Amino acid sequence: MALGQGAVRPVVPEPKAARQPLRQEVVDGIKAYILRNKLRPGDPLPTEPALCEALGASRSSVREAIRILTALDIVEVRHGHGTYVGRLSLSALVESLAFRGLLSPDDDFQVLSDLVEVRELFERGMADRLVASLGEDQIERLQGLVDEMRAGGSGGGDGFVETDRAFHTLLLAPLGNDLIGQLSTAFWDVYVIVAPHLDVFTYEHEAATIADHQRIVDAVRDRDPAEFAAALADHYAPVRRRIAEARARR
């Protein structure tokens, strides 16, 4: 039917297929700007009008691109201050893996097993370097974390988890490899989020866990990479067993 004079024409949304390339083009343009100018985490990005002009994009397109990049931790919006290069962490990976584990528990016992295997691979695979590189101050800090676990008694809970996580983070610190450190922490975060929902994460073997950590510290103090690797293998074995038992109960 023809529209009468003065009638308002319906707004036809732009096809999604047409919007996608433009959005991705702006996202890629901002990433290219960061790389081209060799910006580092915390460095400021141009203002929104400047980005619009530089990329030849509308304000809405730039804002949408910034939202996408913020979710990926590539940029950070500080309200009232501006937009900055983000921490470039693996938070998006953590969110994706954790959601997958929560969404499909029947399929993702294997994901948990893989995460544990990768964490163990980082630590055991670097046994020689870690034992040689950990300084006396770091060893004492590791011992302090074990003492903290022991002082916590049998209560378990979030405090024990955070101490355990700090222990393994410190263990890998001498490598000076940010990627390994971030991946290990990301896999730990996913495990802590997903495992309780799969009835895997328990504190029933807490005394044995503390003993395993003490054995790891003792091996480092003795500069014994073979014992260090063996202690790690024994430390991760119960985790693998609990995953297998939980899978069998499903």
Secondary structure, DSSP 8 states (H G I E B T S, - for coil): ----TT---------HHHHHHHHHHHHHHHHHHHHHTT--TT-B---HHHHHHHHT--HHHHHHHHHHHHHTTSEEEETTTEEEE----SHHHHHHHHHHHHH-TTTTHHHHHHHHHHHHHHHHHTHHHHHHH--HHHHHHHHHHHHHHHHTTT--HHHHHHHHHHHHHHHHGGG--HHHHHHHHHHHHHHHHHGGGGT----TTHHHHHHHHHHHHHHHHTT-HHHHHHHHHHHHHHHHHHHHHHHHH-
